[in-house]
Amino acid sequence: MAQLPDHLDIHLIRILYLLLCEKNVSRVALKLDQPQPSISASLRKLRELTGDPLLVRGGRGMVPTQHGESLKKPAKRILDEVSQLFLHKTPFASMDESRVFRIGAPDYLDIQFLPNIVARLRRESPKSRIVIHSLGAEVDSIRMLSDGDLDLLIANWDAPPEHLHLSPLFEDPIVCAMRADSPYAKRTGADDMTLDDYLSLPHVAPSPTLSGYYGVIDTYLQQHGHERNVVVESAYFGLMPHMLTQTDLVLTTGRQYLRFFERNLPIKTFSVPLRFPPMRFYQLWHERVHAAPEHKWLRDQITQAAQALTAK
């Protein structure tokens, strides 16, 4: 066999496959809309490359040689695999296919949001597996996105990394809450908290979810020359509303998050005496999964869950 060239033309493999199937130079020329002499020249080149006649005369026209016949399946496989590289990706068949979806999310989301996401994914892709990762200062979630340990991240950082893709989910106005029967809550109207009161009252605040990152509340206060009186810092955000019921603590967070606890715990919500921007939640993902059909589907499901949440 002659030495293979440095650059082997895929079109030449297509001609090889069609010649072995059609067993006729003229028909291949018609199929490819090329002149017959061009196909004949390609056949000569293929014979030179393979060291075999490939097609020889038989009783009723041309027939493949034994070696030629053995090349038909490999040639078809190469053409199929090459086509997969460049054909448009088919949508994710969520009801039939199975995937593992790894989602990173903070626990200070609306208490219904993550359960709604899980319910939607279970309903729409019952064969798939869902892994939800917590966030914390010890978790390098940005690296996990780039390494494939996370597929998607739900966050509300002030300055998300610019190299990641971002899609907004929902906004949540900021309020604060405390025990409803505390002396301050009893004597103060829901819209009457002063700035001095707010800054001096004892606060419970979440532990940073990223090293050196203090969250939207304290970042905003620092930018405007204020500092609140944080006396408790906790990594368990979901327990903070319950901490209010037995202490004098104040919790500052989104109105949507507190809505559930207002119905189930003896707490009172106050308007915050500062113009905090709303908490803006979004989903982040890496370029690694940007074009993958199953990940586009996943992002659509989370977007729809967020829209259903804010529509209530």
N, C-alpha and C positions, 0 to 999 in steps of 0.2 A: 504494500500500500504506500502511496506517495505520502510525503510529510504534509500534515495539515497546515493550512495557511494561518497566519497570525490572526486574521479576522475572517470568520466563517459567516457568510451571509445567511440570515434566517430565511430569506426568500429562496435561496438555493435549496434549503431543506424542504420548504413548501413544494417546490418543483419536484424534488425527489419523491415526496409522498404522493403527489398527484400522478406522476408517471407510473408509480408502482400500482396505484389504484386504477387509473384509466387505461394503462398499457397502450397509450396512443399519444404521439407527440402533438398531432393536430387538435385533438380534443382538449389537451392541457393548454395549448395556445389560446383556444377559444375561451376556456374558463378564466384564464388570467388576462385576457384581452391583450395578448402580446403576439408579435409575429412568430410564425413557426420557426424561422431560422434562429431566433433568439432562444427558444426552448431547446432546439437541437444542439446549440452551442452549450447550453447549461447541462444537457445530458452528457456531452463529451467531457465537460469539466468534472461531473460527478463520477464518470467512469475512471477518470484519471485519479481522482481523490480516493476512490474506494478500491482501485485495482481490480475492478470486476465489470463485466458488460452491463449488469443490472437488468437490461431488457434484451431479449434475443427473439428471433423469428420463431414462431410456432406454426401449427397447422392452420390456425385461424387468426393470424396476426401476431403481435408481439406478446411475449409472456415474460414475467420476471424470472431471473435466475434464482437458484436456491439462496444465494447470499442476498440478492435483491429482496426476495420475500422476507428474509430475516430482518431487513432494515425498516420494514413498514411500521411495525409497532413502535420501535424507538423514535422514528421520525414523528409519528403522531403524538407520542408523549411529549417530545420537545416542543412541538407546536402548541399543544394544550397548555403546557406550563408557561411558555412565553406569553400566551394570550392572557393568562391570569395576572401577569405583571401589569398589563396596560388596560385591561377591560375595566369598566366602571364597576365598583364594588356593589354587590347585591345588598339590599337592606337586611338588617338583622331580623331573622324569623323568630321573634321572641317567644312564641308559644311552643315552638319545636326545638329550638337550640338551647344549649346550656352554657352558661358562662359564670365566672366568679367576678362579682363586682365589689371592689374595695373602696369604701367611702370614708373619708375622714370628716368628722363634724364635732363642733363644741357642744357641751351639754346645756348651754344657755339659749338654745333655739326654742321657739314656741314648742310647748310640750306635745302638741299634736303633729308637728311637722315631720319629725323622723318616723314616728309610727305610721303616718300617712304615706310616706315614701316607701317604707317596707311593705305596707299593704298593697300599694300600687305595683311594686315590682313583683311581689308574690303572685298577684292576680294576672299580670301581663306576661311574666316569664317564669312560670312555675317550676321549670327544671333548673333554673339558675340558683346560685348561692350568693348570699349577701354577707359581707364582712364589714362591720362598722368599727372604725378605729377612733378612740378618744384623742383629744389634742392636749398637749401640755408642754411646758418649757423643755422637758427632757425628750420630746418627740420632734425629730427633724422632718416635719411633714413635707417641706419643699424638696428635700433629697428623696423622700419616699415617692413623691410624684415622678421625679425624673428617673428613678431606678425601677419603677413599675410596682413598688410595694403598695402604692395607692393609685387608684384610677381617677379619683375626683376628690376635691376638698371643698367643703362649705365653710365660709369664713366671713368676717366683717372687719378685717384689718383696715386701718386708715390708708396704708400704702402697700397694696399687694405687689409682689415681685413683677416687674415689667415683662419678664420673659415668659410668663404664663398667660394662657388664654383665660378670659373672664366673661361671665354672663351674669347680669343682675338677677336676683330672685325676688326679694321684697324689702320693704323698709318698715322699721318699727320705731315709733316716737318714744323718746326717753321720758320716764317718770320715776318716782321713788315711792317706797312703801315702808311702813312700820307697823308694829302691833296696834290694833285699833283701840285698845283700852289703855294705851300708855298715856301718861299725863300730857305729853306734848300733842299727841293725836287728838285727845279729847277737847283741848282748848283751841286747836288751830283748824281753820277751814281747809278744804282740799286744795284751794287755790291761794292760800294766804301764807305759805311758807316763805320766809325771807332768805336772802342770800347768806346773811350772817348765820341764821339758823341752820341752813343746809350745810354750810362748811364746818360748823362746830359740832353738830350732832354726831354721835358715834356711828361709823359706817362699817358694813361688811362688804368686802370686795373680792373678786375672783383672783386667784393666782395667775401670773402671766402664762399665756399659752405659747409664747415664744420668748426665748432668752432676751432680756432687755426691752421687751415690749410691754407697755403698761395698760393697754386697752384704750378704747375710744373715750371713756369718761375721764380718766386721769390725764390722758394726753391733751384733751380739750382744756381741762382746768389749768394745766401747766402753761399751755399756749396763751392763756388769758390771765396769767399771774395769780392763780388761785390754787389752793391745796385743801382737800377735804380731810376730815379726821378719821382715817381708816384705822380701826382698832382690831379688826379680825380679817384675816386673809385666808381664803379657803379654796382648795382645788375642787371641791364638790359643790358646784353651782346649783345643782338640782335640790340640794338640801337647804340652801340659803333662805328661801321663803319660810321654811319650817323653823329656822333659827330665830326669825323675827318674832314668832309667837311666844317665845320664852325670855326675850331680852329687850333691851332698849335700842337695838340696832336698826339702821336704815339701809335698805337695799336700793340701789339705782340700776335700772335695767329697762328693757323694752315693755311698752304697754301690752303688747300682744302676749308676751311671755307671762306677765302677771295676771292676765285675764282669767286663766284657769284657777290660779291660787286664790284670787279674790272671792271666787264662788265656794271655795272649800276650806279656807283658813280665815281666822279672825284678824285680817290685816286691812289697813286703810291706805289708799293710794293718793299721792300728792302730785300736783304739777311742780316741776323743778323750776326754781327761780333763775334759771339761766337758759339761753337759747341754744341748747345742745342740738347739733344736727341729728337727724334720726339715725338709728343704727341701720346700716345698709348691708344686707346680706347678699352674697353672690356665690357662684360656684367657680372654682379654678381647676384647670387641667393643663397638662403638659402637651407640647407639640407631638410627643410620642404617640398619643392616642387621639389626636385631633381629628384625623380622617377615618378612623375605624368605625364601621357601621354600628357595632354594638355599643360603642361609647357615645356616638351621636344619639342613639336611642336612649341610653341612660340619662344623658343630659336633658333630653326632651321630657322624660318622665319626671325628673326633679323640678323642671320648670313648671310643668302642669300641676304638680303637687303644691308648689308655691302659689300659683294663681288660684287654686282652689282654696288655699288657706286665707288669702287676703280678700277673697270674694265673700267670706262669711260675715 
